[in-house]
Amino acid sequence: MLHTKEQNQLAQTCEKHGESVNLMCLSDEEPICGMCKLFGDHKTHPVAKISDAYAERKVNFAKDIQLVLQKSESAAQAVQSLETATTEPSSRNY
């Protein structure tokens, strides 16, 4: 199911050609219409269906968030270990 922003993007009309925007130019990272790909500035650029590009971005975004959460948890554990080490009395004899 598409979110509102994606639905709005899919419903957009190309300003140059008046066509429905349904492709994503992977070189310029912008949504385009079929005419832009066939005859316009993007004819030599790789493209994907806009829905596929959004789906891939969602997957990559979810992976990135998971990595950040893992690093955050690891950092929190390291901080806790340091706090424990600095507050416990040392067993060393001086």
Helices and strands as residue ranges (DSSP letters): H 4-11, E 21-25, E 30-33, H 34-38, E 47-49, H 50-87
